[in-house]
């Protein structure tokens, strides 16, 4: 409603400006003061403005994209009526001067009748043209807004679906880790306590992004839970710049990478291995990397990425598009390193 009100105010102001221009032109040609000619301009433009409201409604009923013989025929007839109405408004001038008698005859035989009809036609075309232009812009803005809403809803549904796939996958592996500790009640109890913290972190579906510091603590708990299961076979090194920990990241952005490193780089080896997690800020954004010292693979050959890593790729694409990237480096005997580059997004208010 507010937007419609502003539109009518702009419409009225445009016609007031037109009346002022009309008065200035009339004053110049008749060598009179613009103050004395403004009432006549106000009558002429006022009549044109009132008839213009009908033109606006007509353009709402006759859609530009449905042009055809009927469209042009109706507009041609209305243009003639508008021009005649505009010319007839000049009879008000005589009424204002007290010269109503014979005013119609004088108008018909006036040397400026042709110019007046042409002016009326021109005003009709201006009003109709601007109306169609404004309507086209409004349709475009509505289409853009609808597309934006559709994209937002699509992204939300994609993220919800991907998270629904990721969480059960993570829960299954975590429960498997706890079950392996059942012969040791003390270790199993500690593992269940850690699992409870992990579940509280992942089950809040309202959260889509977190401080890297929170994700970092979650990954540390996850590694310690896995270490209870694997013992000395799993070693870990975590290194993060303090400034990096203050940035925001998608929730569960590191855990799939760590899980993948443990499953394929550590568990498959009798002697186990080391998982290294790093977080740094550079000129391009936030760089996160997870590496293992497992067997690796020839260049161009990649091990199975698993559901978690595949979901992470899709999540990053849905959230950041080309602003985020994932790179996998490997070589025989050199393990795997997965590197993520994300936009470095600070928390609201610049807090930590």
Secondary structure, 3 states (H helix, E strand, C coil): CHHHHHHHHHHHHHHHHHHHHHHHHHHHHHCCCHHHHHHHHHHHHHHHHHHHHHHHHHHHHCCHHHCCHHHHHHHHHHHHHHHHHHHHCCHHHHHHHCCCCCHHHHHHCCCCHHHHHHHHHHHHHHHHHHHHHHHHHHHHHHHHHHHHHHHHHHHHHHHHHHHHHHHHHHHHHHHHHHHCCCCCHHHHHHHHHHHHHHHHHHHCCCCCEEEHHHHHHHHHHHHHHHHHHHHHHEEEEEEECHHHHCEEEECCCCHHHHHHHHHHHHCCCCCCEEEEEEEEEECCEEEEEEEECCCCCCCCCCCCCHHHHHHHHHHHHHHHHHHCEEEEEECCCCCEEEEEEECCEECHHHCC
